[in-house]
Amino acid sequence: MQFGLMSVSDITRDPVSGRTPSEAERIQAIVAIAEKAEEVGLDVFAVGEHHNPPFFSSSPTTLLAYIAARTSRLQLSTSTTLITTNDPVRIAEEYAMLQHLSGGRSDLMLGRGNTAPVYPWFGKDIREGLPLALENYNLLHRLWTEDVVDWEGRFRTPLQGFTSTPRPLDDVAPFVWHGSIRTPEIAEQAAYYGDGFFANNIFWPKEHYMRLISFYRQRYAHYGHGTPEEAIVGLGGQAFIAARSQDAVDRFRPYFAEAPVYGNGPSMEDFMEQTPLTVGSPQQVIDKTLTFREHFGDYQRQLFLVDHAGLPLETVLEQVELLGTEVVPVLRRETESRRAPGVPEAPTHASLVRARYGDAQPRQPRPNANRGDNVTGGSPYQDSDDAPVGR
């Protein structure tokens, strides 16, 4: 099982100091947080995509490629990549490039986001959000699994003989998680393609996510990808940790009280009772996180949100240290000992390559020799002897 961090990339006033970090400070801080995650033995770092203030991560592939160059083991992902307002061709190109530059240490989570004004900024209609998500992923999937694509749909111009470049590393597409907090059609889409399903597991009671994850597992089996227990599930979570639980409560309370996402609502104690938020000692975080398996079954990826609500960098790095040294080692042992036989590990590039090729050498896509018409003619991948056009 993979454990890591997810960031929404907010720039929020620190209610204790009264100071708001600059964009430059926050961008450098997120790099430091990712580096710390690798240092303390976490597996994954994921960052969201936003195009509106007060968020800074409008270009997650650029950020993740930089982090890839500064790390050697960390799996890099998103939380979320906007499948609705991004062109699928651009997603195919950018994330395949990230996959190459990171040596396969990348995947992505697709979602519709939760910021309505973004749609018209990119020439889209929010009322078409769900059809956009479904159609755009159908095209993205084909762009990564077919060398040459002919395609026509509702929301963009047709493609004729189109090749997305670079082709995926080892001709194996980045693994895709479909993120949703409310939409069964997205769970159905994840199940249809045999992809992962990620529930952010932050703001809603467990019963809400239990319904979505159960539905995804049933449909995953329906489409012949394996048993419901073999479906690939990821979860989010929130934690604030201190050696003494009362210290954690006292330190986090002002941030909870003024955080835009849950300030001025239920008390922190009620919020902890009703949602996955844990504010307390390492053992309390361990105990609460272990209940997730009881509710959702065995799963493959657990990400924690720790760098939000105006928390200063030094506090976030303390949180990452505590997660990596006191919480996650225990969670690894406990989840492994409780995992049912046959439940798969989290997909990685190496495991996907083995599943496809076995002991054979992976295919390395390459264009045919220049025929003098590579700009104006058909795709130079069109006639490749080793290029399966649809698989």
C-alpha positions as CSV (number, residue, x, y, z in Angstrom):
1,M,0.0,0.0,0.0
2,Q,1.2,3.5,-0.8
3,F,1.1,6.4,1.7
4,G,1.7,10.0,0.8
5,L,0.6,13.6,0.7
6,M,-1.9,15.5,-1.4
7,S,-1.9,19.3,-1.7
8,V,-4.6,21.6,-2.9
9,S,-2.0,24.4,-3.3
10,D,-3.9,27.1,-1.5
11,I,-2.3,30.4,-0.4
12,T,-4.0,31.2,2.8
13,R,-3.4,33.8,5.6
14,D,-1.9,32.3,8.7
15,P,-4.5,33.2,11.4
16,V,-1.8,33.0,14.2
17,S,0.9,35.3,12.7
18,G,-1.5,37.2,10.4
19,R,0.9,36.8,7.5
20,T,0.0,35.5,4.0
21,P,2.9,33.9,2.1
22,S,3.7,35.1,-1.4
23,E,3.2,32.9,-4.4
24,A,6.9,32.5,-4.7
25,E,7.2,31.4,-1.1
26,R,4.4,28.9,-1.4
27,I,5.8,27.4,-4.6
28,Q,9.2,26.9,-3.0
29,A,7.5,25.5,0.1
30,I,5.6,22.9,-1.9
31,V,8.9,21.7,-3.3
32,A,10.4,21.5,0.2
33,I,7.4,19.5,1.4
34,A,7.7,17.0,-1.5
35,E,11.4,16.6,-0.8
36,K,10.7,16.0,2.9
37,A,8.1,13.4,2.0
38,E,10.7,11.4,0.2
39,E,13.3,11.9,3.0
40,V,11.0,10.4,5.6
41,G,10.0,7.5,3.5
42,L,6.6,8.4,2.1
43,D,5.6,7.0,-1.3
44,V,3.5,9.6,-3.1
45,F,3.2,13.3,-3.5
46,A,0.2,14.7,-5.3
47,V,-0.8,18.3,-6.2
48,G,-4.0,19.7,-7.5
49,E,-4.7,21.8,-10.5
50,H,-6.3,25.2,-10.1
51,H,-6.6,28.3,-12.3
52,N,-8.1,30.7,-9.8
53,P,-6.7,32.5,-6.8
54,P,-5.9,31.8,-4.0
55,F,-4.3,28.7,-5.5
56,F,-1.0,28.5,-7.4
57,S,-0.8,25.1,-9.1
58,S,-2.0,26.1,-12.6
59,S,0.7,24.0,-14.2
60,P,1.1,20.7,-12.3
61,T,3.2,18.9,-14.8
62,T,5.8,21.7,-14.7
63,L,5.9,21.6,-10.9
64,L,6.0,17.8,-10.8
65,A,8.7,17.5,-13.4
66,Y,10.8,19.9,-11.2
67,I,10.2,17.8,-8.2
68,A,11.0,14.6,-10.1
69,A,14.4,16.1,-10.9
70,R,15.0,16.8,-7.2
71,T,13.9,13.3,-6.0
72,S,14.7,9.8,-6.9
73,R,12.0,7.5,-5.5
74,L,8.8,9.5,-4.9
75,Q,5.8,8.7,-6.9
76,L,4.3,11.9,-8.4
77,S,0.6,12.4,-9.0
78,T,-2.2,15.0,-9.2
79,S,-5.2,15.8,-7.1
80,T,-6.7,16.7,-9.5
81,T,-6.1,17.0,-13.3
82,L,-9.1,18.8,-14.9
83,I,-10.4,16.4,-17.6
84,T,-13.2,18.9,-18.4
85,T,-11.3,22.2,-19.2
86,N,-8.1,20.7,-20.4
87,D,-7.9,19.5,-24.0
88,P,-7.3,15.7,-23.9
89,V,-4.6,16.0,-26.6
90,R,-2.7,18.4,-24.3
91,I,-3.1,16.1,-21.3
92,A,-1.8,13.1,-23.3
93,E,1.3,15.1,-24.4
94,E,2.1,16.7,-21.0
95,Y,1.7,13.6,-18.8
96,A,3.5,11.3,-21.2
97,M,6.4,13.8,-21.1
98,L,6.3,13.8,-17.3
99,Q,6.2,10.1,-17.3
100,H,9.5,10.0,-19.4
101,L,11.2,12.7,-17.4
102,S,10.3,11.0,-14.0
103,G,11.4,7.6,-15.2
104,G,7.9,6.3,-14.8
105,R,7.4,7.8,-11.3
106,S,4.2,9.5,-12.3
107,D,0.4,8.9,-12.6
108,L,-2.5,11.2,-12.5
109,M,-6.0,11.6,-11.0
110,L,-8.7,13.0,-13.3
111,G,-11.6,15.0,-12.1
112,R,-14.0,17.8,-12.9
113,G,-12.8,20.2,-10.1
114,N,-15.1,22.2,-7.9
115,T,-14.7,25.8,-9.3
116,A,-17.5,26.8,-11.6
117,P,-15.9,29.9,-13.1
118,V,-13.1,27.9,-14.6
119,Y,-15.3,26.5,-17.3
120,P,-16.0,29.7,-19.3
121,W,-12.4,30.8,-18.9
122,F,-11.5,27.8,-21.1
123,G,-14.4,28.1,-23.4
124,K,-16.5,25.3,-21.7
125,D,-20.0,25.2,-20.4
126,I,-20.3,23.8,-16.8
127,R,-23.7,22.4,-17.7
128,E,-21.8,20.0,-19.9
129,G,-19.3,19.1,-17.2
130,L,-20.2,15.4,-16.9
131,P,-20.5,14.7,-20.7
132,L,-17.2,16.5,-21.2
133,A,-15.5,14.4,-18.6
134,L,-16.7,11.1,-20.1
135,E,-16.0,12.1,-23.7
136,N,-12.6,13.7,-23.0
137,Y,-11.3,10.6,-21.2
138,N,-12.5,8.3,-23.9
139,L,-10.3,10.3,-26.3
140,L,-7.4,10.5,-23.8
141,H,-7.4,6.7,-23.3
142,R,-7.3,6.2,-27.1
143,L,-4.5,8.7,-27.5
144,W,-2.3,6.7,-25.1
145,T,-3.2,3.2,-26.3
146,E,-3.3,3.8,-30.1
147,D,-0.4,5.1,-32.1
148,V,-2.7,6.6,-34.7
149,V,-6.2,7.9,-33.8
150,D,-9.2,8.8,-35.9
151,W,-11.8,10.4,-33.7
152,E,-14.9,12.6,-33.7
153,G,-17.0,13.8,-30.8
154,R,-19.2,16.6,-29.5
155,F,-16.8,18.9,-27.8
156,R,-13.7,19.4,-30.0
157,T,-12.6,19.2,-33.6
158,P,-12.2,15.8,-35.1
159,L,-8.8,14.1,-35.4
160,Q,-7.6,12.2,-38.5
161,G,-4.5,10.1,-38.4
162,F,-3.3,11.8,-35.3
163,T,-0.4,10.7,-33.1
164,S,0.1,12.1,-29.7
165,T,3.8,12.5,-28.9
166,P,5.8,11.5,-27.0
167,R,4.3,8.1,-26.9
168,P,4.0,6.7,-23.3
169,L,7.1,5.4,-21.7
170,D,7.6,1.7,-22.7
171,D,4.3,2.1,-24.6
172,V,2.5,1.8,-21.3
173,A,0.2,4.6,-20.4
174,P,0.4,6.4,-17.0
175,F,-2.0,4.9,-14.5
176,V,-5.2,6.9,-14.1
177,W,-7.2,7.4,-11.0
178,H,-10.7,8.9,-11.4
179,G,-11.5,11.2,-8.5
180,S,-15.1,12.0,-7.5
181,I,-16.9,12.9,-4.3
182,R,-20.5,12.6,-5.6
183,T,-20.9,11.2,-9.1
184,P,-21.6,7.5,-9.8
185,E,-21.0,8.1,-13.5
186,I,-17.3,8.7,-12.8
187,A,-17.1,5.6,-10.6
188,E,-18.7,3.7,-13.6
189,Q,-16.1,5.2,-16.0
190,A,-13.2,4.1,-13.7
191,A,-14.7,0.6,-13.5
192,Y,-15.3,0.4,-17.3
193,Y,-11.6,1.1,-18.1
194,G,-10.2,-0.9,-15.2
195,D,-8.7,2.2,-13.8
196,G,-8.4,3.3,-10.1
197,F,-11.1,5.2,-8.2
198,F,-10.1,7.9,-5.7
199,A,-12.4,9.3,-3.0
200,N,-11.0,12.4,-1.4
201,N,-12.5,11.3,1.9
202,I,-12.2,14.7,3.6
203,F,-15.4,16.6,4.0
204,W,-18.2,14.0,3.9
205,P,-19.3,11.3,6.3
206,K,-18.0,7.8,5.6
207,E,-21.4,6.5,4.4
208,H,-21.2,8.8,1.4
209,Y,-18.0,7.4,0.2
210,M,-19.0,3.8,1.1
211,R,-21.8,4.0,-1.5
212,L,-19.6,5.3,-4.2
213,I,-16.7,2.8,-3.6
214,S,-19.0,-0.1,-3.3
215,F,-20.6,0.8,-6.6
216,Y,-17.2,1.1,-8.3
217,R,-16.1,-2.3,-7.0
218,Q,-19.3,-4.0,-8.2
219,R,-18.9,-2.4,-11.7
220,Y,-15.2,-3.2,-11.8
221,A,-16.1,-6.9,-11.4
222,H,-19.0,-6.5,-13.9
223,Y,-16.6,-5.4,-16.6
224,G,-14.3,-8.4,-16.0
225,H,-11.3,-6.8,-14.5
226,G,-11.3,-8.9,-11.4
227,T,-13.3,-9.4,-8.2
228,P,-14.7,-6.5,-6.3
229,E,-12.0,-6.9,-3.8
230,E,-9.3,-6.5,-6.5
231,A,-10.5,-3.1,-7.6
232,I,-8.0,-0.3,-7.2
233,V,-9.1,2.3,-4.6
234,G,-7.4,5.4,-3.2
235,L,-8.5,7.5,-0.2
236,G,-7.7,10.9,1.1
237,G,-7.6,12.1,4.7
238,Q,-6.7,15.0,6.9
239,A,-4.5,15.0,10.0
240,F,-2.8,17.4,12.4
241,I,-0.4,15.6,14.7
242,A,1.4,16.4,18.0
243,A,3.0,14.2,20.5
244,R,0.2,15.1,23.0
245,S,-3.3,15.1,21.6
246,Q,-4.3,18.3,23.5
247,D,-1.3,20.1,22.0
248,A,-2.5,19.1,18.5
249,V,-6.0,20.4,19.3
250,D,-4.8,23.7,20.7
251,R,-2.4,24.3,17.8
252,F,-4.8,23.4,15.0
253,R,-7.9,25.1,16.4
254,P,-7.2,28.6,15.1
255,Y,-6.4,27.2,11.6
256,F,-9.6,25.2,11.6
257,A,-11.7,28.1,12.8
258,E,-10.6,30.4,9.9
259,A,-10.0,27.9,7.1
260,P,-12.2,28.9,4.1
261,V,-13.2,25.2,3.5
262,Y,-14.7,24.5,7.0
263,G,-14.4,27.6,9.1
264,N,-17.7,29.1,10.5
265,G,-19.3,25.7,10.4
266,P,-19.4,22.8,12.9
267,S,-17.0,22.8,15.8
268,M,-13.7,21.1,15.3
269,E,-14.8,18.3,17.6
270,D,-18.0,17.7,15.7
271,F,-16.1,17.8,12.4
272,M,-13.7,15.2,13.7
273,E,-16.6,13.0,14.8
274,Q,-18.4,13.3,11.4
275,T,-15.6,13.2,8.9
276,P,-12.1,11.6,8.5
277,L,-10.3,14.6,10.1
278,T,-8.0,13.6,12.9
279,V,-6.4,16.1,15.2
280,G,-4.4,14.3,17.9
281,S,-1.5,12.1,18.7
282,P,0.2,9.7,16.3
283,Q,-1.7,6.8,17.8
284,Q,-5.0,8.6,17.3
285,V,-4.2,9.2,13.6
286,I,-3.2,5.5,13.3
287,D,-6.4,4.3,14.9
288,K,-8.6,6.5,12.8
289,T,-6.9,5.6,9.6
290,L,-7.2,1.9,10.2
291,T,-10.9,2.3,10.4
292,F,-11.0,3.2,6.8
293,R,-10.3,-0.4,5.8
294,E,-13.3,-1.5,7.9
295,H,-15.5,0.9,6.0
296,F,-14.2,0.7,2.4
297,G,-12.3,-2.6,2.2
298,D,-8.6,-3.2,1.4
299,Y,-7.3,-0.3,-0.7
300,Q,-4.1,0.7,-2.4
301,R,-3.3,4.4,-1.7
302,Q,-3.7,6.7,1.3
303,L,-3.0,10.4,0.9
304,F,-3.0,13.0,3.7
305,L,-3.7,16.7,3.4
306,V,-1.4,18.5,5.8
307,D,-0.3,21.8,4.1
308,H,-3.5,23.8,4.0
309,A,-5.4,26.5,5.9
310,G,-2.4,28.8,6.3
311,L,-0.2,26.4,8.3
312,P,3.4,27.7,8.1
313,L,6.1,25.7,6.3
314,E,7.9,24.7,9.5
315,T,4.7,23.3,11.0
316,V,3.9,21.3,7.8
317,L,7.4,19.8,7.7
318,E,6.9,18.7,11.3
319,Q,3.7,17.1,10.3
320,V,5.4,15.3,7.4
321,E,8.2,14.1,9.8
322,L,5.6,12.7,12.2
323,L,3.7,11.0,9.5
324,G,6.9,9.4,8.0
325,T,8.5,8.4,11.3
326,E,5.7,7.6,13.7
327,V,2.4,7.0,11.8
328,V,3.1,5.5,8.4
329,P,5.5,2.7,9.6
330,V,2.8,1.4,11.9
331,L,0.1,1.8,9.2
332,R,2.3,-0.2,6.8
333,R,2.6,-3.1,9.2
334,E,-1.0,-3.1,10.3
335,T,-2.5,-2.8,6.8
336,E,-0.2,-5.5,5.4
337,S,-1.1,-7.9,8.2
338,R,-4.8,-7.3,7.7
339,R,-4.8,-7.4,3.9
340,A,-6.9,-10.2,2.4
341,P,-5.2,-12.7,0.1
342,G,-5.3,-11.7,-3.6
343,V,-5.7,-8.0,-3.0
344,P,-3.3,-6.3,-5.5
345,E,-0.6,-3.7,-4.6
346,A,-0.9,-0.2,-5.9
347,P,-0.1,0.0,-9.6
348,T,3.3,1.3,-10.6
349,H,4.9,1.8,-13.9
350,A,7.1,-1.3,-13.3
351,S,4.1,-3.5,-12.4
352,L,2.2,-2.3,-15.4
353,V,5.1,-3.1,-17.7
354,R,5.5,-6.6,-16.2
355,A,1.7,-7.2,-16.6
356,R,1.9,-6.3,-20.2
357,Y,5.2,-7.7,-21.3
358,G,6.2,-10.4,-18.8
359,D,9.9,-11.1,-19.3
360,A,10.0,-9.6,-22.8
361,Q,11.6,-6.2,-23.5
362,P,9.0,-3.4,-23.6
363,R,8.2,-1.9,-26.9
364,Q,9.9,1.5,-27.5
365,P,7.8,3.4,-30.0
366,R,9.6,5.3,-32.7
367,P,8.5,6.9,-36.0
368,N,9.4,5.7,-39.4
369,A,12.1,7.4,-41.4
370,N,11.3,10.8,-42.8
371,R,9.6,10.3,-46.1
372,G,9.6,14.0,-47.0
373,D,6.1,14.6,-45.9
374,N,6.2,14.1,-42.1
375,V,4.8,17.6,-41.6
376,T,2.1,17.6,-44.2
377,G,1.6,13.8,-44.7
378,G,0.2,11.0,-42.6
379,S,1.6,10.1,-39.2
380,P,5.1,8.5,-39.4
381,Y,3.8,5.9,-37.0
382,Q,1.1,4.8,-39.5
383,D,3.1,2.0,-41.1
384,S,5.3,0.9,-38.1
385,D,5.7,-2.9,-38.2
386,D,5.8,-3.1,-34.4
387,A,3.1,-0.5,-33.8
388,P,-0.2,-2.1,-32.8
389,V,-2.7,0.6,-33.8
390,G,-5.5,-0.5,-31.4
391,R,-4.9,-2.7,-28.4
